[in-house]
């Protein structure tokens, strides 16, 4: 785990200062009988003052002796007294400090950046299995001076020391954690130990608080806070925790190293626009990060058909003309009311409704309108050949008023909760491989609590939402509105994080949240059974409670994971720390369960059941992003590490690597300071994982951020499982700036940091132990997405972000900014040109799959939104730009909805995020509820498809234009 170290010496033991013996009484009497002292009383006070001064010197000297005794005798590290130094713990391959920190102001650092406790170069541990911990230092006084590196003490074993009264065997991160479990009973045993470790953490913390204030309060609500008062030290027993003996574990070889077989340059990096020519453009692939790995998205196309997930509906339409027929596949949905629901309530007496008369506005035409897609191209027509009848509701246009009796239930305080009707399923994403399409569907699995007085135990593994993957045959897509043929389906626990596909293989990443509060809540001292107990009595009682709960809770948790009897692909449970066996976690090692599922998209499924192979790990924090190649998948779990030095929680990223070349299995593990901004912050190159993070430390009054790129070695077959840091950069950018965008191309990294201005940085990553910033450019505003392109042989980077008004800092971000950076000369990047669209916003700034650049025609297609409070001038659509070496200009706009439609329209309960594809130089834009086709060069609309019309939307079930729950 990361720790932070402040500047200066560590204070001594202030709770047990040395006792200073008083002056002998006989000496005092002799002094009083001395005539010299009797006749010069003013001298007495000087002697007393001098005595107190000498006593203070003795106390300080003893305290310093205690402090210095805890350090290495030959430690020459010099630290300024006013320096507030933040230290980020990073482990290198051999326990040495990476050269990226060679500027550390420490006399204990050698010329090559390695540091030892005595200021000499440490020896290289053989085999790479020794967990020696170094730390990256963030200076509190200067970003350029990183401060001293600190080597932690070597652990006495691979397990944590007990942190409380219960025996708990919890391993630290070490090479054996990727071995998996030989039996599932071994996993259950580790779960039990992790629960005891959690209980120890709670009990040890609660022993310092008084619960007497809660005596007699039967209705205490723990959510109101504890309100504890600190005890004096006499109530806290001095525990001597039992010594544990551990059996040595056999070591097996780790998974093979992941191959770095990808091109970071992305699509659209070749070709150029011939003067006066109109090249034919076809571009419909997903904007993927890795060239040979396809990312899941809400829209997919094989060039003939376009597939889109629209709420609970899977649409398919012809790629060249969407009015030539569609396929509509609705996700299965059980919307029946519970059989015990006799009205709006579960069972029991139902109060009679009160009839009241209300006025209801009926708007639009009364007749049902069967609406079909229409064509606006010359000679084209929809199924009807006519334009749609006016169906949009205008709430301000009230034509007719009817009176209707409406039933209103009176208040019923003794009635049970009303029946719960779950929402419709929602298609989250799609995967496409050959003739198979995979829909990843979220279905709510909420089960209301019964009202019969029975005690129902809630699940530990969160199950309010479940995922279902459905595989469809798209070899013969119907065009008459009928659904696709489903070949197989599989329900998977957990929440969707992301998915990838390659070579007919699907990879799904999910997270299940574990409700360990059920275990923890009975241990806190606010419970009335601990009323009146002192710390020793409380500890004994709480230990018994925890011991009695552990086996049953562990068994339930294991059963709910549904591992199908195979635990060999599960990371062994471990604390995310190394270097010291003193516990530095928050105690809870079981907060989340990350799962990697691998399935064959092209198989013949027996009984429509899709076989799944799984790998998993208990992990702290939530998944912020993933990175995947064809051989390995890495999840980046954002969490926090507690720094006891400053009493602060600090952001950390826990990296879990899985080998997916066959059935998923553990590959490697690591922890680094800070957190990545998105998936583009990570990249795998030549067996090394590069990760850019921003670490926030608000307590630092010089800079609240530290930005770095870390380079980690992915271990090979015989190198264990820990990804050790080989090098890292100095702080990137200026003080208080954070990372807004990252892109890697080969051995170069391109980083945008921002607070008020936009430093565009070029980082040379060719030296894995000493990455260096080699070029920098500072311009107003920032880019949040970087995309590499090439025009006339010139290497360029397109940046999409926001412009910032330098003359008026309070104006904030005032419009979309497109920048064209020339990166031919790494040491001297320049902004060749830019384009600013005032008061506009582009979804491509955060949703990179809505970005598309066409290299042959040098066209850029971006979504654009512009909204006003007055209701006039609203725009929701796209802009097509012309890109040259010296200019960026707007070619034309594509509007998807008018002001009235946005403000007063009647829409289906779904929303399409912006996506665009190009077929035969026709730009297909998808947004909100409509699909349009427009000529790439002259901006003329070809055809339009309204998804709601195709569904035959019932006007009585109207939703607003923007469905917030569907906007990414």
Secondary structure by P-SEA (a helix, b strand, c coil): cbbbbbcccccccccccbbbbcccaaaaaaaaacaaaaacaaaaaaaaaaaaaaaaaaaaaaaaaaaaaaccccccbbbbcccbbbbbbbbcccccccccccccccccccccccccccccccccccccccbbbbbbbbbccccccccbbbbccccccccccccccccccccccccccccccccaaaaaaaaaaaaaaaaaaaaaaaccccccccccccccccccccbbbbbccccccccccbbbbbcbbbbccccccccccccccccccbbbbccccccbbbbcccccccccbbbbccccccccbbbbbcccbbbbcccccccccbbbbbcccccccccccccccccccccbbbbbbbbbbbcccccccccccccccccccccccccccccccccccccbbbbbbbbbbcccccccccbbbbcccccccccccccbbbbbbbbbbcccccccccccccccccccbbbbbbbbbcccccccccccccccbbbbccccccccccccbbbbbbbbbbccccccccccccccccccccaaaaaaaaaaaaaaaaaaaaaaaaaaaccccccccccccccccccccccccccccccbbbbbbbbbccccccccbbbbbbcccccccccccccccccbbbbbbbbccccccccbbbbbbbbbbbbccccccccccccccbbbcccccccccccbbbbbbbbbbcccccccbbbbbbbbbccccccccccccccccccccccccccccccccccbbbbbbbccbbbbbbbbccccccccccccccccbbbcbbbbbbcccbbbbbbbbbbbccccccccccbbbbbbbbccccccccccccccccccccccccccccbbbbcccbbbbbbbbbbbccccccccbbbbbbbccccccccccccccccccccccccccccccbbbbbcccbbbbbcccbbbbbcccccccccccccccccccccccccccccccccc
